[in-house]
Amino acid sequence: MTKMISMNERGMVTLPKRMRQRIGYGETRGILVAEERPEGILLRPGTVVAVESYSPERIAEFESADAELAEFAVGLRKAAKKGEP
């Protein structure tokens, strides 16, 4: 299938519904991989795969470490204002 598609000022294009249906996207959103080729740009369906999933406990550990680091940074700023090493 060949179609003329316009591009807006932000570089966005809208694929025709029939074309989206042929690649399995129909009414849903999806990820496309844009690949530069000598003859033009190839768009093909893509996927996003989670590399690591975190448990609520692990997320709490990250948040605790972030809070601890933020407190440490505040202390450093106060020391810097006083001219302490």
N, CA and C of each residue as an Amber inpcrd file, in Angstrom:
protein
   255
   0.8430000  -1.1700000   0.0000000   0.0000000   0.0000000   0.0000000
   0.8940000   1.2420000   0.0000000   0.6340000   2.1670000  -0.8780000
   1.3790000   3.4200000  -0.9530000   0.4240000   4.5700000  -0.7420000
   0.7520000   5.4670000   0.1660000  -0.0840000   6.6270000   0.4670000
   0.7920000   7.8560000   0.5990000   0.2470000   9.0080000   0.2370000
   0.8950000  10.2880000   0.4840000   0.4580000  10.7250000   1.8730000
   1.4260000  11.0770000   2.7230000   1.1380000  11.4600000   4.1010000
   1.7590000  12.8230000   4.3390000   0.9990000  13.7220000   4.9600000
   1.5490000  15.0460000   5.2560000   2.2320000  15.0410000   6.6200000
   3.1330000  15.9950000   6.7930000   3.8600000  16.1390000   8.0370000
   3.6160000  17.5610000   8.5410000   3.3130000  17.7030000   9.8510000
   3.0750000  19.0450000  10.3680000   4.3890000  19.7430000  10.7080000
   4.2780000  20.9680000  11.2290000   5.4760000  21.7600000  11.5050000
   6.3600000  21.1590000  12.5980000   5.8040000  20.2730000  13.4140000
   6.5800000  19.6100000  14.4630000   7.1860000  18.2970000  13.9730000
   6.9460000  17.9500000  12.7120000   7.4940000  16.7220000  12.1560000
   6.6300000  15.5040000  12.4140000   5.4070000  15.7140000  12.8830000
   4.5300000  14.5860000  13.1870000   3.7200000  14.1910000  11.9490000
   3.5290000  12.8920000  11.7990000   2.7260000  12.3660000  10.7010000
   1.6230000  11.4920000  11.2820000   0.5430000  11.3450000  10.5430000
  -0.5400000  10.4470000  10.9390000  -0.6640000   9.3800000   9.8700000
  -0.5210000   8.1340000  10.3010000  -0.6780000   7.0370000   9.3580000
  -2.1630000   6.7820000   9.1230000  -2.5560000   6.5290000   7.8900000
  -3.9600000   6.2290000   7.6160000  -4.4270000   4.9980000   8.4000000
  -5.7090000   4.9960000   8.7570000  -6.2810000   3.9300000   9.5740000
  -6.0330000   2.5420000   8.9870000  -6.2400000   2.3790000   7.6900000
  -6.0310000   1.0620000   7.0710000  -4.5860000   0.6030000   7.2050000
  -3.6630000   1.5440000   7.1040000  -2.2500000   1.2040000   7.2370000
  -1.9530000   0.7700000   8.6790000  -2.4940000   1.5130000   9.6540000
  -2.3040000   1.1390000  11.0590000  -2.8980000  -0.2370000  11.3390000
  -4.0530000  -0.5140000  10.7630000  -4.6960000  -1.8150000  10.9680000
  -3.8410000  -2.9430000  10.3980000  -3.2140000  -2.7010000   9.2490000
  -2.3960000  -3.7380000   8.6150000  -1.1840000  -4.1150000   9.4680000
  -0.6750000  -3.1540000  10.2630000   0.4710000  -3.4790000  11.1210000
   0.0310000  -3.8220000  12.5460000  -1.2870000  -3.9200000  12.7470000
  -1.8000000  -4.3850000  14.0360000  -2.0750000  -3.3150000  15.0610000
  -2.1200000  -2.0360000  14.6750000  -2.3780000  -0.9830000  15.6470000
  -3.8240000  -0.4910000  15.6260000  -4.5240000  -0.5850000  14.5320000
  -5.9370000  -0.2040000  14.4790000  -6.2480000   1.0710000  15.2310000
  -7.0400000   0.9340000  16.2930000  -7.4580000   2.1020000  17.0790000
  -6.5150000   2.4000000  18.2400000  -5.5450000   1.5370000  18.4890000
  -4.6820000   1.7160000  19.6560000  -3.4000000   2.4520000  19.3000000
  -2.7460000   2.9270000  20.3280000  -1.4330000   3.5450000  20.1470000
  -0.3820000   2.4580000  20.1450000   0.7620000   2.7590000  19.5990000
   1.8240000   1.7690000  19.5740000   3.1600000   2.4340000  19.3550000
   4.1790000   1.6330000  19.3830000   5.5480000   2.1040000  19.1740000
   5.9730000   1.7060000  17.7660000   6.5490000   2.6570000  17.0600000
   7.1280000   2.3770000  15.7490000   8.6290000   2.6290000  15.8240000
   9.3850000   1.8380000  15.1220000  10.8230000   2.0410000  14.9900000
  11.0360000   2.7440000  13.6540000  11.7110000   3.8950000  13.6870000
  12.0360000   4.6340000  12.4650000  13.4910000   4.3660000  12.1450000
  13.7210000   3.8130000  10.9740000  15.0780000   3.4380000  10.5660000
  15.4360000   4.1500000   9.2730000  16.5570000   4.8750000   9.3030000
  17.0130000   5.5420000   8.0840000  17.6140000   4.5160000   7.1420000
  17.1910000   4.5570000   5.9020000  17.7030000   3.6790000   4.8510000
  18.1250000   4.5570000   3.6810000  18.9790000   4.0600000   2.8120000
  19.3800000   4.8750000   1.6500000  18.1820000   5.3390000   0.8220000
  17.1390000   4.5070000   0.7370000  15.9810000   4.8680000  -0.0820000
  14.9310000   5.6740000   0.6660000  15.1170000   5.9230000   1.9860000
  14.1570000   6.7120000   2.7500000  14.0860000   6.2510000   4.1970000
  12.9750000   6.5010000   4.8230000  12.7680000   6.1210000   6.2230000
  11.8290000   4.9220000   6.2670000  12.2570000   3.8890000   6.9470000
  11.4450000   2.6860000   7.1180000  10.7990000   2.7490000   8.4910000
   9.4690000   2.6440000   8.5470000   8.7450000   2.5650000   9.8140000
   8.2920000   1.1290000   9.9940000   8.5710000   0.5630000  11.1740000
   8.1220000  -0.7980000  11.4340000   7.6620000  -0.8920000  12.8760000
   6.7530000  -1.8190000  13.1500000   6.2630000  -1.9650000  14.5260000
   7.4030000  -2.2940000  15.4750000   7.3170000  -1.7590000  16.6650000
   8.3230000  -2.0230000  17.6830000   7.6470000  -2.3120000  19.0140000
   8.4210000  -2.7340000  19.9720000   7.9010000  -2.9990000  21.3080000
   8.8550000  -2.4430000  22.3490000   8.3240000  -2.2150000  23.5340000
   9.1290000  -1.8030000  24.6710000   9.0500000  -2.9300000  25.6770000
  10.2040000  -3.3880000  26.1160000  10.2630000  -4.5020000  27.0550000
  10.8990000  -4.0160000  28.3510000  10.2250000  -4.2680000  29.4590000
  10.7870000  -3.8930000  30.7570000  12.0360000  -4.7260000  31.0210000
  13.1100000  -4.0710000  31.3500000  14.3490000  -4.7730000  31.6280000
  14.3430000  -5.3000000  33.0600000  13.7780000  -4.5000000  33.9600000
  13.7340000  -4.9150000  35.3590000  12.4630000  -4.3640000  35.9860000
  11.7870000  -5.1730000  36.7470000  10.6080000  -4.7410000  37.4720000
  10.9640000  -4.6700000  38.9480000  10.4740000  -3.6430000  39.6340000
  10.7910000  -3.4570000  41.0390000   9.5740000  -3.7280000  41.9160000
   9.8050000  -4.4080000  43.0110000   8.7450000  -4.6610000  43.9840000
   8.4800000  -3.3640000  44.7530000   7.3190000  -3.2540000  45.3930000
   7.0460000  -2.0660000  46.2090000   8.1140000  -1.8550000  47.2960000
   8.6370000  -2.9500000  47.8440000   9.6770000  -2.8360000  48.8650000
  10.9510000  -2.2180000  48.2930000  11.3180000  -2.6570000  47.0890000
  12.5280000  -2.1240000  46.4460000  12.3430000  -0.6520000  46.0930000
  11.1620000  -0.2890000  45.6440000  10.8680000   1.1210000  45.3370000
  10.9940000   1.9540000  46.6080000  10.5020000   1.4180000  47.7380000
  10.6170000   2.1220000  49.0210000  12.0870000   2.3150000  49.3930000
  12.9250000   1.3330000  49.1130000  14.3640000   1.4710000  49.3680000
  14.9580000   2.6090000  48.5420000  14.5810000   2.6930000  47.2690000
  15.0690000   3.7740000  46.4140000  14.6360000   5.1320000  46.9660000
  13.3730000   5.2240000  47.3580000  12.8430000   6.4900000  47.8730000
  13.5460000   6.8880000  49.1620000  13.8160000   5.9210000  50.0190000
  14.5300000   6.1910000  51.2750000  15.9430000   6.6910000  50.9880000
  16.6230000   6.0370000  50.0590000  17.9840000   6.4550000  49.6900000
  17.9690000   7.8510000  49.0790000  16.9520000   8.1570000  48.2580000
  16.8330000   9.4970000  47.6720000  16.6510000  10.5460000  48.7650000
  15.8020000  10.2480000  49.7640000  15.5560000  11.1870000  50.8600000
  16.8330000  11.4080000  51.6680000  17.5690000  10.3320000  51.9220000
  18.8250000  10.4270000  52.6670000  19.8380000  11.2830000  51.9030000
  19.9200000  11.0840000  50.6030000  20.8320000  11.8680000  49.7760000
  20.4270000  13.3380000  49.7630000  19.1200000  13.6060000  49.7210000
  18.6450000  14.9900000  49.7260000  19.0320000  15.6800000  51.0410000
  18.8970000  14.9820000  52.1670000  19.2950000  15.5420000  53.4660000
  20.7970000  15.8280000  53.4850000  21.5800000  14.9230000  52.9550000
  23.0310000  15.0950000  52.8950000  23.3810000  16.3200000  52.0510000
  22.6920000  16.4940000  50.9230000  22.9490000  17.6390000  50.0400000
  22.6200000  18.9490000  50.7450000  21.5340000  18.9710000  51.5320000
  21.1800000  20.1750000  52.2850000  22.3030000  20.5150000  53.2580000
  22.8240000  19.4920000  53.9530000  23.9360000  19.7140000  54.8760000
  25.1640000  20.2640000  54.1730000  25.4550000  19.7530000  53.0040000
  26.6050000  20.2530000  52.2380000  26.4210000  21.7090000  51.8410000
  25.2070000  22.0540000  51.4260000  24.9410000  23.4510000  51.0350000
  25.1090000  24.3870000  52.2220000  24.6000000  23.9800000  53.3880000
  24.7340000  24.8110000  54.5880000  26.2010000  24.9920000  54.9540000
  26.9480000  23.9030000  54.8760000  28.3830000  23.9720000  55.1880000
  29.0970000  24.8800000  54.2040000  28.7470000  24.8030000  52.9440000
  29.3840000  25.6270000  51.9160000  29.0930000  27.1070000  52.1590000
  27.8650000  27.4260000  52.5980000  27.5210000  28.8310000  52.8680000
  28.3190000  29.3750000  54.0440000  28.6190000  28.5070000  55.0200000
  29.3960000  28.9160000  56.2010000  30.8870000  28.9140000  55.9010000
  31.2760000  28.3540000  54.8000000  32.6820000  28.2820000  54.4330000
  33.4140000  27.1360000  55.0940000  32.6640000  26.1430000  55.5600000
  33.2760000  24.9780000  56.2050000  33.7350000  23.9800000  55.1590000
  34.7940000  23.2180000  55.4850000  35.2550000  22.1880000  54.5310000
  34.3340000  20.9950000  54.5180000
